[in-house]
Amino acid sequence: MIGSTELIVIFGVIILLFGANKLPELARSMGSSMGEFKKAQTESEKNLREFEKSLSEPITLKKTKLQETAEKLGIDIKDKTDDQLLDEIQKSVEKPKEVSEP
C-alpha cells in the first residue's frame, strides 16, 4: 500500500509536470474516466449475470413443422430423426383410406 510520503512525492511530481493551473482539469478528466470505467464494469457484470441465468434455465426445444405434422397424423415423434418422420408421414399419406359402405 502507498504511504503518505509516497503520495506527497507523487503529488509534487504531478504539480511539476502539469502545473497548478492544470490540476483541476486533470482531476475532472480522471473523475469522468473513472465514472465511465465503473459504468462499463457494472454493465459487463450485468451481462455476465444474465448469461449465467440463461445457462441455468432449462432449454425448451421448439417443434419443427415436420414434427407438428407427424403428431397431427398420430405418429410418435420421440427419438426419431426428421428423415424417419418424413418417411412415416409419406407412408401414412400413401396408405389407401378405408371407405366404409353405407
N, C-alpha and C positions, 0 to 999 in steps of 0.2 A: 504494500500500500504506500502511496505517496505521502510523505510527511509535510509538515508546514514549511520547512526550509526549502524543500524542493519546489513546492508551489510558488513561493516567493521568487525563487530563481526563474522559474518558467514564466511567471507573470512579468518579471523585469525584462526578460528576453523578448517577450511579445511587445512590450511597450517600446523597446529599442527598435524592433523590426518594423512595426506598423505605425508607431506614433500614438500619442494620447488622443488625437482627433479621430483616428480610425477605429478605436476600441469599441464605441457604441455600435457602429455599423457592423463590425466583426462579430460582436456578441449577438446582434439581431440575426445576422445570417446563420450563425451557429445554432441559435434557438429555432429558427424556422427549419433548418436542416434536421435537427433532432426531432422536431414535430413531424416532419414528413417520414422520417425513419420509423417513428413509433406507429404512425398511421399505416405504413406498409407492413410493419410487423404484425399489427393487430389484424389486418386484412388477411395476411397469409395464415395466421393461426386459425382464423375463422374458416378459411377454405380447407385447411387440414382437418378441422373438426367435422366439417360437412362431408369430406371424403371418407373419414373413418366411420361416420354414421352410415354412409351409403354402403360401406363394406359389410357392416353388421346387419343390415336389413336383408330379409330373405329375397331371393331373386325370383320373380314371377315371370315365367315364360309365356309369351303371347302365342296363342294358337294361330297357325297359318290357315289360309283359306282351304288348303288341301285337307288339313286335319278337321276343320269345321265341316267340310263337305262329307268326309268319311263318317263323322259322328252322325250327321243327318241321315245317312244311309244305313246306320246301325252297325257300322264296322268298328271294332275295337282298335283304338289308335295307340294303346300303350306299348312301348318298346318297339315301335315299328318305324322304319325309315320312310321318307317321302316316296321313294320308289316302290316300296312294298305297299304303301297306302294307295298309290296310283294304280298299281296292278289290281288290287282288290276292288277299287272303285270301277275300273274298266270291266272286271268280271261281273260285278253286280249290275252294271248297266247293260251289258250284253246278254245277260240271262233273260230268256223269254218270260214274259209276265204270264202268270196263270190267269186264264179268263174263265170265270165261272158262268156256266149256262143257267139261265133262269128257269 
